[in-house]
């Protein structure tokens, strides 16, 4: 995810899994929510990682979920983790 995008498109099965993820998350996530459960938790980072992996590979993610993932990605603690030396 962090080193280079995948060159292979999502398989039909992977596309179905991504749709299941979107459906499972969009229902409980209020339209203007900053976090999944009202208060930030590690679950927000986990979901943002899944969504960002799709987006960084050029796969389509619903706009509302893409915006949510972008907000999570900008958290100072997440940025510190992402920018750790590998």
Order of alpha helices (4+ residues) and beta strands (2+ residues): alpha-alpha-alpha-alpha
